[in-house]
Amino acid sequence: MADFWALLGTLLALLSVPGTFELLMLTVGGILLSQRALPPPLRGRAGVGGEAPPLNLAIVVPAHNEAAGIAACIQSLCACESGGGTLTVVVVADNCEDDTAARAEAAGARVLVRHDPDRRGKGYALDFAFRQLLNEPFDAFMVVDADTRVEPNLFAEAQRWFRAGADAVQSRYCVDNPGVSVRTRLMNVALQAFNVLRPRGREFWGVSVGLLGNGFGLSRATLEAVPYDAASVAEDLEYHIRLVQNGRRVRFMDATTVWSEMPSGERASRGQRARWEGGRFRMIREQTLILLRGILAGRWREAEPLLELWLLPLAFHVLLLLLALLPPFAPSRIYALFGLALVGSHVLAAIRVGGGGWRDVQAVAAAPFYILWKLTLFKALLRGARKDAAWVRTDRESSSHDR
């Protein structure tokens, strides 16, 4: 019987070992990045001496039925520092059934209108915009969701990174309404981990930090080499894997932030989690073997995206560790206890580097109930992981917005 428990404990522990290793590396790296990540010195463009000149940036805002808040978003974007270059706000009114396009134009944005009911989703909207804008003299492209408030230095920081030669950039992406409910407070903690601490860790270790779907940017050269034809419900994750496979690296703009409101209601929260995490499970299924083949072929840069996929959402990672505690086998129990302690350290470090406070720490006490709630979403996550899963816009709960 002892051999059975040893085998079971080992197997249960192995399920979470890649995620635990990834979590350890990102936690340590995120803490050790002691100062906000700064770009390298500016360099000249190929064939031109001296510093690179300021760039022409296109700010692309994909919008589907965002009439209620599109003007506020454009206001936030237009109030930003330009960093010496030019800024052009371009709203993609994608399959809209309201007057998003008219309100965006009235607020001062350039508007591209897209109608294609058979191909819905953010990936299609972005590809539509990029294909048109690449015909114009833009040097780089920033993507900001239509429900977003941005820090005034967002584009000045993007200018600095792109002028220093970055292929792509990603800003901090945080919650704008953490105090609305326990759910939004927990989401704030989760995004401090996922969207701040972990990108800091990847920046420290010198690997691509990932794309978070909002507040990211791509250079012209990157888009020309790797077209944005990712169309899944997790198009940002899908496209980032493609960037890494093509030798491109996303850098982390730790000195600037974008904020979006998160849903506090049950129905909207369920839909959002099903889309985000279901899409992630789909990427695990579709990309694992592809990335493993790349690693076996000597493309070691593909190892970190694979580990990122294998690090499940923290609620599911914790469940795997709890399962490893069950068999009466000392090594698996010691490992599981270490893993759970690491999760706790990861969360506290995320709150620290993410600028959180005691309310965030107190909200973590509700995490067990959040994990149980996540289990009720399992069927919805499986639906979201299907190849034919449709992109569904998160319901808006007020005049301000969630993603």
C-alpha positions, 0 to 999 in steps of 0.5 A, spaced: 500 500 500 505 504 501 508 503 494 501 505 491 501 512 496 508 514 493 506 513 486 499 517 487 503 522 491 508 523 486 503 523 480 499 528 483 505 533 485 508 532 478 501 535 475 503 542 478 511 542 478 512 546 472 507 551 474 510 551 481 517 552 478 514 558 473 511 561 479 518 561 483 522 564 478 517 570 476 516 571 484 523 572 485 525 576 479 519 580 480 521 582 487 529 583 484 527 588 479 528 593 484 527 599 480 522 600 475 524 597 468 527 602 464 529 602 456 536 601 454 539 608 451 536 611 445 539 608 438 539 611 431 535 608 426 539 603 421 543 607 417 542 614 421 547 617 426 545 619 432 538 618 436 532 616 433 527 621 432 520 621 435 515 616 432 508 617 429 504 613 434 497 610 432 493 609 438 488 603 436 482 602 440 477 596 438 470 598 440 464 594 440 457 597 442 461 602 446 457 608 445 456 610 453 464 610 454 468 611 448 468 619 449 471 618 456 476 613 453 478 618 448 479 624 452 484 620 457 488 618 451 488 625 448 490 628 455 497 624 454 504 626 453 506 625 446 513 624 448 515 628 442 512 625 437 505 625 434 499 621 436 493 619 432 487 615 436 484 610 431 477 607 433 475 601 430 467 600 431 467 593 430 460 590 428 456 596 432 449 596 433 449 603 437 452 610 435 459 608 437 462 611 431 459 617 431 461 619 438 468 617 437 468 621 431 465 627 435 470 626 441 476 627 436 478 620 434 479 617 427 474 612 426 474 605 422 468 602 421 468 594 420 461 590 419 463 582 418 457 578 423 461 572 421 467 574 424 466 577 431 472 579 436 477 583 438 483 579 434 479 580 427 478 588 429 485 589 430 487 585 424 482 589 420 485 596 423 493 594 422 492 592 415 490 599 413 494 603 418 500 599 415 499 603 409 500 609 412 507 612 415 506 610 422 512 607 426 508 603 432 501 602 434 499 602 441 492 598 443 488 600 448 481 597 450 475 602 449 473 601 457 480 604 459 483 610 463 490 611 462 496 614 465 498 620 462 505 618 461 503 612 457 505 614 450 511 618 452 514 611 455 512 607 449 516 612 445 522 611 449 522 604 449 520 604 441 526 609 440 530 604 444 529 598 439 523 594 442 519 590 438 513 590 442 511 593 449 506 592 455 504 597 460 502 595 467 494 593 467 490 594 473 483 594 476 480 601 476 474 599 481 477 595 486 473 597 492 466 596 489 466 589 492 470 583 494 470 580 487 473 586 484 478 587 490 480 579 489 481 581 481 485 587 483 490 582 487 490 577 481 491 582 476 497 585 481 500 578 480 498 576 473 499 583 470 505 586 474 509 582 478 510 576 473 511 581 467 517 584 472 519 577 473 520 576 466 523 582 464 528 581 470 530 574 467 530 577 460 525 573 456 518 576 453 513 579 458 507 577 454 501 581 452 495 582 456 490 585 451 490 592 453 496 597 454 500 594 449 504 596 443 507 593 437 513 596 432 511 597 425 517 592 423 514 587 428 507 587 425 510 587 418 514 580 420 508 577 424 501 579 422 496 580 427 491 574 425 490 571 431 482 570 432 481 566 438 478 568 444 485 569 447 488 572 441 493 576 445 496 570 448 496 566 441 499 572 438 504 573 443 506 565 442 507 567 435 512 573 436 516 569 441 516 563 435 519 569 431 524 571 435 521 577 438 521 580 445 515 584 448 518 589 454 515 591 460 513 598 461 513 598 469 513 606 469 506 606 466 499 603 467 492 602 464 486 601 468 479 598 466 473 597 471 472 589 472 465 586 473 462 586 480 456 582 478 455 574 478 453 574 470 458 578 468 464 575 472 462 568 469 462 570 462 469 574 463 472 568 466 469 563 462 472 567 456 479 569 459 480 562 462 477 558 457 481 561 452 487 559 456 485 552 456 484 552 449 491 555 448 494 549 452 491 544 448 493 547 442 500 550 443 503 545 448 506 540 443 508 545 438 512 549 443 515 542 445 517 541 438 520 548 438 524 546 444 526 540 442 529 543 436 533 548 440 529 554 440 529 555 448 526 561 447 519 557 447 520 554 454 518 560 458 511 561 454 510 553 455 511 554 462 506 560 462 501 556 459 502 550 464 502 555 470 494 554 471 490 560 474 492 560 481 485 557 483 486 551 479 494 551 481 492 551 489 487 545 488 492 541 484 497 542 490 491 541 495 490 534 492 498 533 492 497 533 500 492 528 500 496 521 499 500 519 506 506 520 502 511 525 506 515 527 499 509 530 496 506 533 502 512 537 503 512 539 496 505 541 496 506 545 503 512 549 499 508 550 493 502 553 497 507 557 501 510 560 495 503 561 492 502 566 499 508 569 498 507 570 490 500 574 492 503 578 498 509 580 493 504 582 488 500 586 492 507 590 494 510 591 487 503 592 485 502 598 489 496 595 493 495 595 501 492 592 507 485 592 504 488 587 498 491 583 504 484 582 507 481 581 501 485 574 500 481 571 506 476 570 501 480 566 496 477 560 499 470 562 497 473 565 490 476 558 489 469 554 490 466 559 485 471 558 480 469 550 480 462 552 479 465 555 472 468 549 470 463 547 464 463 554 462 471 554 461 470 548 457 465 551 453 470 557 452 476 552 451 473 549 444 476 551 438 469 554 435 468 558 442 465 565 440 468 572 442 462 575 447 463 582 450 463 582 457 456 586 460 457 593 462 454 594 469 454 602 469 456 608 465 463 606 466 466 600 463 469 593 465 473 589 459 
